[in-house]
Amino acid sequence: MTIAIVGAGLGGLALARVLHVNGVDSVVYERESSRGARGQGGMLDIHSGQRALREAGLIDQFHAIARGAGQDMRLLEPDGTLLLQEDTPDDAPLDRPEVDRADLRNLLLDSLPDDVVRWGHAFTSADNGLLHFADGSSATYDLLVGADGAQSRVRTLLTDARPAHIGQNVVELGIPDIDRTHPDLATMVGRGNYWVLGDGLSLAAQRNGDGRVRIGLSFYNTAEDWFATSGIPFDDPAAARARLIDLLPGWDSRFTALIEACDDTVVPRPITTLPVGLTWPSTPGVTLLGDAAHLMPPVGEGANMALLDGALLGLALAAHPDDFPAAVQEYEREMFERTSAAARMSAEIQELLTSPDAARKMLAFFQPDGV
Ligand SMILES: Cc1cc2nc3c(=O)[nH]c(=O)nc-3n(C[C@H](O)[C@H](O)[C@H](O)COP(=O)(O)OP(=O)(O)OC[C@H]3O[C@@H](n4cnc5c(N)ncnc54)[C@H](O)[C@@H]3O)c2cc1C
């Protein structure tokens, strides 16, 4: 019985690893040509997903690469008012540490036998127990698991649902080697997350393991085609930074200094999600996990859910090695319930971020008793 996993992201790899530790073989087909073919982005806040790493036998290695100090948080208003500062004590438990996405993916990749991941295999379609790839090759499968992310192609085998724009457009920027290049800004941002929440706008800065500070400028209540009309010249980074500063009228000069200090990476990211509570009739031979199944607003749940999906599907398959449809049903039942709760919570946080007086509301969210 061949388990074919499409996508070597966190979810697909967690599944392959949990299967491997339970003595079940699988093959992961990944469209990228190698593990380093594409930058993996910044830090991830891993909390509930730690259970998956425990099931994968990798929790100690995870703790070795996780950054507890990444849990630090500062919340400010655009005029510079500091509303909240939380610094993580050195001996604090690693409840929600940050980890570099590439480090976590490498941990999972290194934990698998060499031949499990087949690089350079872009899935295009599946029929009659055969997977087809963009290079014209094909492979057999008994169970196909779509772990192919937000724009999943496997998803079309189970549902017509597609990600839809949620009225948020993010511009991603960054300051390289901040301790050396801008020590004053490094001190201001601190060791973890730095959030400035305004009306319809937010700036999220985060220190990464390699000394880069990644910055996401979010424009809420904006249309899907907003980038085309925003006047941000993405092909001219210096002019794009100047335009972004114009789009932050009245913001404290310390925040605009952050934008001025950025390098020439200026990337537009429209934010889309799948409908909250998406399900499909259980279908023998195909299932989904991670963003392919439940793409949520990026407020800290997606990677955790993807890891858990992978681990729990792996455990279900290991428990029913001769009955994949039963294992898939068991997995989907739990997954639909768990991830729709996470999607509802993410949508509530998203609503809060987009509402007037978002900073004060976020403060109340973090400190419900006003402490
Ligand atoms: C800016 C940002 C910050 C985030 N921060 C957090 C956070 O702090 N905490 C958190 O929990 N979540 C966070 N998330 C969400 C998280 O990144 C995702 O939910 C998570 O990566 C989903 O994992 P996945 O394995 O489902 O998909 P992915 O990680 O997207 O992996 C999918 C894989 O499938 C491959 N693939 C795609 N199509 C094909 C194909 N046709 N054939 C073969 N391979 C294919 C891709 O190349 C990729 O390797 C964040 C997201 C963003 C955008």
The ligand as an SDF file (V2000), in Angstrom:
LIG
                    3D

 53 58  0  0  0  0  0  0  0  0999 V2000
    4.0260   35.6090    6.9500 C   0  0  0  0  0  0  0  0  0  0  0  0
    3.4670   34.3600    7.5890 C   0  0  0  0  0  0  0  0  0  0  0  0
    3.7420   34.0860    8.9250 C   0  0  0  0  0  0  0  0  0  0  0  0
    3.2300   32.9320    9.5230 C   0  0  0  0  0  0  0  0  0  0  0  0
    3.5030   32.7210   10.8460 N   0  0  0  0  0  0  0  0  0  0  0  0
    2.9790   31.6320   11.4530 C   0  0  0  0  0  0  0  0  0  0  0  0
    3.2330   31.3580   12.8510 C   0  0  0  0  0  0  0  0  0  0  0  0
    3.9400   32.1080   13.5430 O   0  0  0  0  0  0  0  0  0  0  0  0
    2.6860   30.2360   13.4010 N   0  0  0  0  0  0  0  0  0  0  0  0
    1.8960   29.4090   12.6710 C   0  0  0  0  0  0  0  0  0  0  0  0
    1.3960   28.4230   13.2160 O   0  0  0  0  0  0  0  0  0  0  0  0
    1.6640   29.6220   11.3480 N   0  0  0  0  0  0  0  0  0  0  0  0
    2.1770   30.7010   10.7190 C   0  0  0  0  0  0  0  0  0  0  0  0
    1.9290   30.9100    9.4000 N   0  0  0  0  0  0  0  0  0  0  0  0
    1.1450   29.9140    8.6300 C   0  0  0  0  0  0  0  0  0  0  0  0
    2.0420   28.7590    8.1760 C   0  0  0  0  0  0  0  0  0  0  0  0
    3.1470   29.2800    7.4870 O   0  0  0  0  0  0  0  0  0  0  0  0
    1.2940   27.7760    7.2820 C   0  0  0  0  0  0  0  0  0  0  0  0
    0.0360   27.5160    7.8090 O   0  0  0  0  0  0  0  0  0  0  0  0
    2.0760   26.4350    7.1500 C   0  0  0  0  0  0  0  0  0  0  0  0
    3.3150   26.6530    6.5430 O   0  0  0  0  0  0  0  0  0  0  0  0
    1.2890   25.4220    6.3430 C   0  0  0  0  0  0  0  0  0  0  0  0
    2.0690   24.2640    6.1550 O   0  0  0  0  0  0  0  0  0  0  0  0
    1.7430   23.2540    4.9810 P   0  0  0  0  0  0  0  0  0  0  0  0
    2.6890   22.1190    5.1410 O   0  0  0  0  0  0  0  0  0  0  0  0
    0.2950   22.9910    4.9410 O   0  0  0  0  0  0  0  0  0  0  0  0
    2.0370   24.0630    3.6400 O   0  0  0  0  0  0  0  0  0  0  0  0
    3.3780   24.7170    3.0860 P   0  0  0  0  0  0  0  0  0  0  0  0
    4.3240   25.0240    4.1920 O   0  0  0  0  0  0  0  0  0  0  0  0
    2.9290   25.8390    2.2100 O   0  0  0  0  0  0  0  0  0  0  0  0
    4.0250   23.5720    2.1890 O   0  0  0  0  0  0  0  0  0  0  0  0
    3.4550   23.1790    0.9840 C   0  0  0  0  0  0  0  0  0  0  0  0
    4.5230   22.4690    0.1520 C   0  0  0  0  0  0  0  0  0  0  0  0
    3.9120   21.9210   -1.0060 O   0  0  0  0  0  0  0  0  0  0  0  0
    4.7020   22.1860   -2.1440 C   0  0  0  0  0  0  0  0  0  0  0  0
    3.8220   22.1660   -3.3170 N   0  0  0  0  0  0  0  0  0  0  0  0
    2.8740   23.0620   -3.6570 C   0  0  0  0  0  0  0  0  0  0  0  0
    2.2640   22.7000   -4.7760 N   0  0  0  0  0  0  0  0  0  0  0  0
    2.8370   21.5350   -5.1800 C   0  0  0  0  0  0  0  0  0  0  0  0
    2.6320   20.6590   -6.2950 C   0  0  0  0  0  0  0  0  0  0  0  0
    1.7090   20.9250   -7.2260 N   0  0  0  0  0  0  0  0  0  0  0  0
    3.3920   19.5430   -6.3810 N   0  0  0  0  0  0  0  0  0  0  0  0
    4.3310   19.2460   -5.4310 C   0  0  0  0  0  0  0  0  0  0  0  0
    4.5830   20.0620   -4.3640 N   0  0  0  0  0  0  0  0  0  0  0  0
    3.8350   21.1840   -4.2400 C   0  0  0  0  0  0  0  0  0  0  0  0
    5.3030   23.5590   -1.8520 C   0  0  0  0  0  0  0  0  0  0  0  0
    6.4700   23.8100   -2.6270 O   0  0  0  0  0  0  0  0  0  0  0  0
    5.6130   23.4260   -0.3530 C   0  0  0  0  0  0  0  0  0  0  0  0
    6.8770   22.8730   -0.1070 O   0  0  0  0  0  0  0  0  0  0  0  0
    2.4240   32.0470    8.7810 C   0  0  0  0  0  0  0  0  0  0  0  0
    2.1520   32.3070    7.4280 C   0  0  0  0  0  0  0  0  0  0  0  0
    2.6530   33.4530    6.8340 C   0  0  0  0  0  0  0  0  0  0  0  0
    2.3210   33.7460    5.3720 C   0  0  0  0  0  0  0  0  0  0  0  0
  1  2  1  0
  2  3  1  0
  2 52  2  0
  3  4  2  0
  4  5  1  0
  4 50  1  0
  5  6  2  0
  6  7  1  0
  6 13  1  0
  7  8  2  0
  7  9  1  0
  9 10  1  0
 10 11  2  0
 10 12  1  0
 12 13  2  0
 13 14  1  0
 14 15  1  0
 14 50  1  0
 15 16  1  0
 16 17  1  0
 16 18  1  0
 18 19  1  0
 18 20  1  0
 20 21  1  0
 20 22  1  0
 22 23  1  0
 23 24  1  0
 24 25  2  0
 24 26  1  0
 24 27  1  0
 27 28  1  0
 28 29  2  0
 28 30  1  0
 28 31  1  0
 31 32  1  0
 32 33  1  0
 33 34  1  0
 33 48  1  0
 34 35  1  0
 35 36  1  0
 35 46  1  0
 36 37  1  0
 36 45  1  0
 37 38  2  0
 38 39  1  0
 39 40  1  0
 39 45  2  0
 40 41  1  0
 40 42  2  0
 42 43  1  0
 43 44  2  0
 44 45  1  0
 46 47  1  0
 46 48  1  0
 48 49  1  0
 50 51  2  0
 51 52  1  0
 52 53  1  0
M  END
$$$$
